[in-house]
Amino acid sequence: MKTLKYIFSLLMVVVLATNCEQDDNDLGFLDNVVAPTDVSALFKVTQDNTGLVTITPNATGASNFNVSFGDGTEETVNLLQGESVEHVYEEGTYTVNIEALGITGLKTQISQELVVSFKAPENVVVTIENDLAISKQVNVTANADFAVSYEVYFGEQGIDDPVIANIGDTVSYGYQEPGTYTIRVVVMGAAIETTEYVEEFQVTEILQPIASAPAPPTRQETDVISLYSEKYNDVPDTNFFPDWGQGGQGSSWAEFDLNGDKMLQYINLSYQGIALADGTSIDVSGMEFLHLDVWTADEGLSLETSLINNASGTVTEKPVWSDLTAGEWTSLDIPISEYTDQGLTVTEIFQLKFVGEPWATGTVFIDNLYFYKPSAAPFNDGLLNNGNFDFGSDSWIVGTDDNTPVNVVTDGGNTYYSVDVAAAGNPWDVNMSQKVEIIQGETYTFIFDAWSDTNRSIVTGIGLSAAPWSSSVETVNITPTRTTYSLTLVATDWGAPDARVIFDLGAEAGMVNIDNVGLFLGDGPFDDGLLVNGDFEAGADPWIVGTDDNAPISVVTDGGNTYFSVDVAAAGNPWDVNMSQKVEIISGNTYTLTFDAWSDTNRAIISGIGLSAAPWSSTVETVNITTTRTTYTLTLLAADWGALDARVIFDMGAEAGQVNIDNVALTSN
């Protein structure tokens, strides 16, 4: 064994030396090495009344161990990770010392009791339990007098090897399938005789989501207060503890990880809840809805969601009940008015409570837990990105350098571009640009807001981002009054995929503020209301087929106009041919949907609004279209349904013939 250790040590030196050469002698990574953790030792005794014990130390981050036997012998044995040592003990109780050493010399030491007796184990107590958080996992713990270790045979077909553990420790085993299994526990000491325990045990399955909850929509921080959402867009979670209540009914909680998406799991739900940290509270009076996504495998389970405040030192609790759909995510959007109408003050919310009905029987997974108010209709920047600077300087650069972002400021919740030109120079000395495709020969409408601290001019328009620097620009006189400007620009004999919109501001001194920049092909922006790219001038995005976010629709461009077009070859189900865009629909609201449509024949389509997941609730109408391009207007009520990821629907598969759609807009009445 010493020879083996010497060879292994030599190999370690060679490996380290090689790595040092490859890394130019950089050993900085060692600065982050910590002392070994999770130090333990497994004792295995031979059942022959000899007192021969095999000791196998283990730890995280250890390279070797010093083992002291604790029986008065002075010998200390050094072992590498994975090695064992044998030692003969007389009957008695001993304290074995294990010192774990890391590669930098940091040490962690533990002491572990060892009982050596030549009597058969007595007073055996075995506990076998289904793990509350991990499906089909069983945890076994064995205790006994005169015992050193125990073996567990879990009874799964084809698995004959036992799991061994020190007496008093817990072992876990994951089954392939739920069912009844014969679990046999063999408790061992130093005696020849062992003691066995056998139990027929029912292994249960905790069903869990196979997909994550719907992703939350993009919202500004002023529109949302997030409590728990791994996917929420740049909104920090409120500091909280997801554990109070329990109700003495076996209810518990865990944080469940589904492919990197963390969510809360409440098991055997009686009552559990979220308590804000350190006695703090949140004011949700500026919000309009409480949102949570809930998944359960249990049929007929209802969830009570209570808001609890501590206004003026008086605890007040108001509940709202919601029915859940088994086997799928249920998105709950509970109006704050449900609580305030019951007399709850929502300026000092410090707890949420979840109650399951039936009591203490169901398991739920909860994700995307936040308060929100519906965001205003998105700004239409046409062919540009982040034209209203709500995402800071994203996509906007100085000159043509992709790595030099512009300066933005936030005032009164509004973010915009701002620069103070100290002295006049070349127009391009102070610049803001965004790269965008410009098509040769096309006409564009360029719109923006601008204002200054003085009367001054700027140069703005469209142009190339490389030689020969062709452009179509105009000089615009701006004032201290915020004003919207609109320019018509023609890319007469130039164009490029990486052309740009240009703001050259350096020719005169004075401040320049710019906001709400949009570029549109043709005669200006189309007002698509709650939708994005309703005129398809930005291509297919974000229009999709069905509910698959990765299946873009087909668009065509004719005479400079882009629109959706599909030719249905044969009649089938209406939904076999579909175009959708996901959009937030609020239960109880009435919406107006307008669109242009035409065909190569007289035929019908189905259009409206609806959910993008079960139970697929919708409000739709059949619309008869002809060969004449016509604008259609539908008034649609979301009577008793709604969701953040609902959608506008065009189902076109029920009849053959071409369908063309353009200028789609959705507004809330």
Long-range contacts (C-beta under 8 A, 24 or more apart in sequence): 1-83, 5-78, 5-80, 8-80, 12-63, 30-103, 30-104, 33-61, 33-102, 33-103, 33-104, 33-106, 34-61, 34-102, 34-106, 35-61, 35-100, 35-102, 35-106, 35-107, 35-108, 36-60, 36-61, 36-62, 36-100, 36-101, 36-102, 36-106, 36-107, 36-108, 37-61, 37-108, 39-98, 39-100, 39-108, 39-109, 39-110, 40-98, 40-110, 40-112, 40-166, 41-67, 41-96, 41-98, 41-112, 42-149, 42-164, 42-165, 42-166, 43-96, 43-112, 43-114, 43-148, 43-149, 43-166, 44-148, 44-149, 44-164, 45-116, 45-148, 45-149, 45-188, 45-189, 45-190, 46-190, 47-188, 47-189, 47-190, 47-191, 47-192, 47-193, 47-194, 48-192, 49-118, 49-190, 49-191, 49-192, 50-88, 50-190, 51-88, 51-89, 51-90, 51-91, 51-116, 51-118, 51-190, 52-86, 52-87, 52-88, 53-86, 53-87, 53-88, 53-89, 53-114, 53-116, 53-148, 53-190, 54-84, 54-85, 54-86, 55-84, 55-85, 55-86, 55-87, 55-96, 56-83, 56-84, 57-98, 57-100, 59-100, 59-108, 61-100, 61-102, 62-100, 62-101, 62-102, 62-108, 63-101, 63-102, 63-103, 64-101, 65-98, 65-99, 65-100, 65-101, 66-97, 66-98, 66-99, 66-101, 67-96, 67-97, 67-98, 67-99, 68-96, 68-97, 68-99, 69-94, 69-96, 70-94, 70-95, 70-96, 70-97, 70-114, 89-114, 89-116, 89-190, 90-116, 91-116, 91-117, 91-118, 91-190, 92-116, 112-166, 114-148, 115-146, 115-147, 115-148, 115-167, 115-189, 116-148, 116-189, 116-190, 117-146, 117-189, 117-190, 117-191, 118-189, 118-190, 118-191, 119-146, 119-189, 119-191, 120-146, 120-189, 120-191, 120-193, 120-194, 120-195, 121-145, 121-146, 121-147, 121-187, 121-188, 121-189, 121-191, 121-194, 121-195, 122-146, 122-195, 124-185, 124-187, 124-195, 124-197, 126-185, 126-197, 126-199, 128-183, 128-199, 128-201, 130-203, 130-204, 131-172, 132-206, 132-250, 132-252, 132-254, 132-267, 132-268, 133-206, 133-252, 133-254, 133-256, 133-265, 133-267, 134-174, 134-206, 135-204, 135-205, 135-206, 135-207, 135-208, 136-174, 136-175, 136-176, 136-177, 136-178, 136-203, 136-204, 136-205, 136-206, 137-172, 137-173, 137-174, 137-175, 138-172, 138-173, 138-174, 138-175, 138-183, 138-201, 138-203, 139-170, 139-171, 139-172, 140-170, 140-171, 140-172, 140-173, 140-183, 140-185, 141-168, 141-169, 141-170, 141-171, 142-167, 142-168, 142-185, 142-187, 142-197, 143-167, 143-168, 144-187, 144-195, 146-189, 146-191, 147-187, 147-188, 147-189, 147-195, 148-188, 148-189, 148-190, 149-188, 150-185, 150-186, 150-187, 150-188, 151-185, 151-186, 151-188, 152-183, 152-184, 152-185, 152-186, 153-183, 153-184, 153-185, 153-186, 154-181, 154-183, 155-181, 155-182, 155-183, 155-184, 156-181, 162-186, 175-203, 177-203, 178-202, 178-203, 178-204, 178-205, 179-203, 206-267, 206-363, 207-297, 207-327, 207-363, 208-256, 208-258, 208-265, 208-295, 208-297, 208-365, 209-258, 209-263, 209-295, 209-329, 209-365, 211-329, 212-258, 212-259, 212-261, 212-263, 212-367, 213-261, 213-263, 213-293, 213-295, 213-329, 213-331, 213-367, 213-368, 214-293, 214-329, 214-331, 214-368, 214-613, 214-643, 214-644, 214-645, 215-645, 216-291, 216-368, 216-370, 216-644, 217-375, 217-584, 217-644, 217-645, 218-375, 219-372, 219-375, 220-375, 220-390, 220-413, 222-413, 223-372, 223-373, 223-374, 223-375, 224-287, 224-370, 224-371, 224-372, 224-373, 225-282, 225-284, 225-287, 225-370, 225-371, 225-372, 226-369, 226-370, 227-274, 227-352, 227-369, 227-370, 227-371, 228-264, 228-274, 228-366, 228-367, 228-368, 228-369, 228-370, 229-367, 229-368, 229-369, 229-370, 230-261, 230-262, 230-263, 230-367, 231-261, 231-368, 232-368, 232-370, 235-370, 238-276, 238-282, 239-276, 239-277, 239-278, 239-280, 240-274, 240-275, 240-276, 240-277, 241-274, 241-275, 241-276, 241-277, 242-272, 242-273, 242-274, 243-272, 243-275, 244-272, 244-273, 244-274, 244-275, 244-351, 245-270, 245-271, 245-272, 245-273, 245-353, 246-270, 246-271, 246-272, 247-271, 247-360, 249-359, 249-360, 250-360, 251-360, 256-365, 261-367, 263-365, 263-366, 263-367, 264-365, 264-366, 264-367, 264-369, 265-363, 265-364, 265-365, 265-366, 266-354, 266-356, 266-363, 266-364, 266-365, 266-366, 267-363, 268-360, 268-361, 268-362, 268-363, 269-303, 269-354, 269-355, 269-356, 269-360, 269-361, 269-362, 269-363, 269-364, 270-355, 270-356, 270-359, 270-360, 271-353, 271-354, 271-355, 271-356, 272-353, 272-354, 273-306, 273-308, 273-351, 273-352, 273-353, 273-354, 274-351, 274-352, 274-369, 275-350, 275-351, 276-349, 276-350, 276-351, 279-350, 280-350, 281-309, 281-310, 281-347, 281-348, 281-349, 281-350, 282-349, 282-350, 282-371, 283-346, 283-347, 283-348, 283-349, 284-336, 284-346, 284-347, 284-349, 284-371, 285-336, 285-346, 285-347, 286-373, 287-336, 287-371, 287-372, 287-373, 288-335, 288-336, 288-372, 288-373, 288-374, 289-333, 289-334, 289-335, 289-336, 289-371, 289-372, 289-373, 289-374, 290-332, 290-333, 290-334, 290-336, 290-370, 290-371, 291-331, 291-332, 291-333, 291-334, 291-368, 291-369, 291-370, 291-371, 291-372, 291-644, 292-331, 292-332, 292-366, 292-367, 292-368, 292-369, 292-370, 293-329, 293-330, 293-331, 293-332, 293-366, 293-367, 293-368, 294-322, 294-324, 294-329, 294-330, 294-332, 294-364, 294-365, 294-366, 295-328, 295-329, 295-330, 295-364, 295-365, 295-367, 296-324, 296-326, 296-362, 296-363, 296-364, 296-365, 297-326, 297-327, 297-363, 298-324, 298-326, 298-361, 298-362, 298-363, 299-326, 300-326, 300-358, 301-326, 301-356, 301-357, 301-358, 301-362, 301-364, 302-356, 302-357, 303-332, 303-354, 303-355, 303-356, 303-357, 303-364, 304-353, 304-354, 304-355, 304-356, 304-357, 305-332, 305-334, 305-352, 305-353, 305-354, 306-352, 306-353, 306-354, 306-355, 307-339, 307-344, 307-346, 307-349, 307-351, 307-352, 308-349, 308-350, 308-351, 308-352, 308-353, 309-344, 309-345, 309-346, 309-347, 309-348, 309-349, 309-350, 310-348, 310-350, 311-345, 311-347, 311-348, 316-343, 316-344, 316-345, 317-344, 317-353, 318-342, 318-343, 318-344, 319-353, 319-355, 321-357, 324-364, 325-614, 325-615, 328-613, 328-614, 329-613, 331-643, 331-644, 331-645, 333-586, 333-587, 333-642, 333-643, 333-644, 336-371, 374-584, 374-586, 375-584, 377-529, 377-530, 378-530, 378-532, 379-516, 379-518, 380-518, 380-525, 380-526, 380-527, 380-528, 380-532, 381-516, 381-517, 381-518, 381-519, 382-518, 382-519, 382-520, 382-521, 382-525, 382-537, 382-538, 383-436, 383-437, 383-519, 383-520, 383-521, 383-537, 383-538, 384-434, 384-436, 384-501, 384-517, 384-518, 384-519, 385-434, 387-516, 387-517, 387-518, 387-519, 388-415, 388-416, 388-515, 388-516, 388-517, 389-415, 389-416, 389-417, 389-515, 390-415, 393-417, 395-434, 396-432, 396-433, 396-434, 397-432, 397-433, 397-434, 397-435, 398-431, 398-432, 398-433, 399-428, 399-431, 399-433, 400-433, 400-435, 400-465, 400-466, 400-500, 402-435, 406-432, 414-515, 416-449, 416-513, 416-514, 416-515, 417-512, 417-513, 417-514, 417-515, 418-511, 418-512, 418-513, 418-514, 419-505, 419-511, 419-512, 420-510, 420-511, 420-512, 421-505, 421-506, 421-508, 421-509, 421-510, 421-511, 421-512, 422-509, 423-509, 424-506, 424-507, 424-508, 424-509, 425-506, 425-507, 426-506, 426-507, 427-459, 427-504, 427-505, 427-506, 427-507, 428-504, 428-506, 429-506, 430-504, 430-505, 430-506, 430-512, 431-502, 431-503, 431-504, 431-505, 431-506, 432-503, 432-505, 432-514, 433-465, 433-500, 433-501, 433-502, 433-503, 434-500, 434-501, 434-517, 435-465, 435-498, 435-499, 435-500, 436-462, 436-499, 436-500, 436-501, 436-519, 437-495, 437-496, 437-497, 437-498, 437-499, 438-462, 438-464, 438-491, 438-494, 438-495, 438-496, 438-499, 439-491, 439-495, 439-521, 440-491, 440-492, 440-493, 440-494, 440-495, 441-490, 441-491, 441-492, 441-493, 441-495, 442-490, 442-491, 442-495, 442-521, 442-560, 443-488, 443-489, 443-490, 443-521, 443-522, 443-523, 443-560, 444-488, 444-489, 444-490, 444-491, 444-519, 444-520, 444-521, 444-522, 445-486, 445-487, 445-488, 445-489, 445-519, 445-520, 445-521, 445-522, 445-523, 445-524, 445-525, 446-486, 446-487, 446-488, 446-489, 446-501, 446-518, 446-519, 446-520, 447-484, 447-485, 447-486, 447-487, 447-516, 447-517, 447-518, 447-519, 447-520, 447-524, 447-525, 448-484, 448-485, 448-514, 448-515, 448-516, 448-517, 448-518, 449-482, 449-483, 449-484, 449-485, 449-514, 449-515, 449-516, 450-476, 450-478, 450-482, 450-483, 450-485, 450-512, 450-513, 450-514, 450-515, 451-478, 451-479, 451-480, 451-481, 451-482, 451-483, 451-513, 452-478, 452-479, 452-480, 452-510, 452-511, 452-512, 452-513, 453-480, 453-510, 453-511, 454-480, 454-510, 454-511, 455-479, 455-480, 456-508, 456-509, 456-510, 456-512, 457-507, 457-508, 458-503, 458-504, 458-505, 458-507, 458-512, 459-502, 459-503, 459-504, 459-505, 459-507, 460-487, 460-501, 460-502, 460-503, 460-504, 461-487, 461-489, 461-501, 461-502, 462-489, 462-491, 462-499, 462-500, 462-501, 462-502, 462-519, 463-499, 463-500, 463-502, 464-494, 464-496, 464-499, 464-500, 465-496, 465-498, 465-499, 465-500, 466-496, 466-498, 468-494, 470-494, 471-502, 473-502, 473-504, 478-512, 482-513, 482-515, 484-516, 486-524, 521-560, 521-562, 522-560, 522-561, 526-663, 526-665, 527-665, 528-663, 528-664, 528-665, 528-666, 529-665, 529-666, 529-667, 529-668, 530-583, 530-584, 530-591, 530-666, 530-667, 530-668, 531-581, 531-583, 531-648, 531-664, 531-665, 531-666, 532-581, 534-663, 534-664, 534-665, 534-666, 535-562, 535-563, 535-662, 535-663, 535-664, 536-562, 536-563, 536-564, 536-662, 537-562, 542-581, 542-582, 543-579, 543-580, 543-581, 544-579, 544-580, 544-581, 544-582, 545-578, 545-579, 545-580, 546-575, 546-578, 546-580, 547-580, 547-582, 547-612, 547-613, 547-647, 549-582, 553-579, 561-662, 563-596, 563-660, 563-661, 563-662, 564-659, 564-660, 564-661, 564-662, 565-658, 565-659, 565-660, 565-661, 566-652, 566-658, 566-659, 567-657, 567-658, 567-659, 568-652, 568-653, 568-655, 568-656, 568-657, 568-658, 568-659, 569-656, 570-656, 571-653, 571-654, 571-655, 571-656, 572-653, 572-654, 573-653, 573-654, 574-606, 574-651, 574-652, 574-653, 574-654, 575-651, 575-653, 576-653, 577-651, 577-652, 577-653, 577-659, 578-649, 578-650, 578-651, 578-652, 578-653, 579-650, 579-652, 579-661, 580-612, 580-647, 580-648, 580-649, 580-650, 581-647, 581-648, 581-664, 582-612, 582-645, 582-646, 582-647, 583-609, 583-646, 583-647, 583-648, 583-666, 584-642, 584-643, 584-644, 584-645, 584-646, 585-609, 585-611, 585-638, 585-641, 585-642, 585-643, 585-646, 586-638, 586-642, 586-668, 587-638, 587-639, 587-640, 587-641, 587-642, 588-638, 588-639, 588-640, 588-642, 589-637, 589-638, 589-642, 589-668, 589-669, 590-635, 590-636, 590-637, 590-638, 590-668, 590-669, 591-635, 591-636, 591-637, 591-638, 591-666, 591-667, 591-668, 591-669, 592-633, 592-634, 592-635, 592-636, 592-666, 592-667, 592-669, 593-633, 593-634, 593-636, 593-648, 593-664, 593-665, 593-666, 594-631, 594-632, 594-633, 594-634, 594-663, 594-664, 594-665, 595-631, 595-632, 595-661, 595-662, 595-663, 595-664, 595-665, 596-629, 596-630, 596-631, 596-632, 596-661, 596-662, 596-663, 597-623, 597-625, 597-629, 597-630, 597-632, 597-659, 597-660, 597-661, 597-662, 598-625, 598-626, 598-627, 598-628, 598-629, 598-630, 598-660, 599-625, 599-626, 599-627, 599-657, 599-658, 599-659, 599-660, 600-627, 600-657, 600-658, 601-627, 601-657, 601-658, 602-626, 602-627, 603-655, 603-656, 603-657, 603-659, 604-654, 604-655, 605-650, 605-651, 605-652, 605-659, 606-649, 606-650, 606-651, 606-652, 606-654, 607-632, 607-634, 607-648, 607-649, 607-650, 607-651, 608-634, 608-636, 608-648, 608-649, 609-636, 609-638, 609-646, 609-647, 609-648, 609-649, 609-666, 610-646, 610-647, 610-649, 611-641, 611-643, 611-646, 611-647, 612-643, 612-645, 612-646, 612-647, 613-643, 613-645, 617-641, 618-649, 620-649, 620-651, 625-659, 629-660, 629-662, 631-663, 635-669
